[in-house]
């Protein structure tokens, strides 16, 4: 299983829409075969992410969300969704 760590941000910086937490690092665990993660803003707490094997699956999840998130791959590269495909940011 591969993981990616989103480093903690400095307290009092950014906004509630950031995926970085001011309390601790966030570790995203990519299950076997998963290439992408839809990560909720740290403000929402909990696990805060889902992992996906395909671009289309990640895009479908992103469309279901009505609040702050980012789509990243296992190397931390950010994407935006365009239909059922991802475009590197």
Secondary structure, 3 states (H helix, E strand, C coil): CEEEEECCCCCCCCCCCCCCCCCCCEEEEECCCCCEEEEECHHHCCCCEEEECCHHHHHHHHHHCCCCEEEEECCCCEEEEECCEEEEC
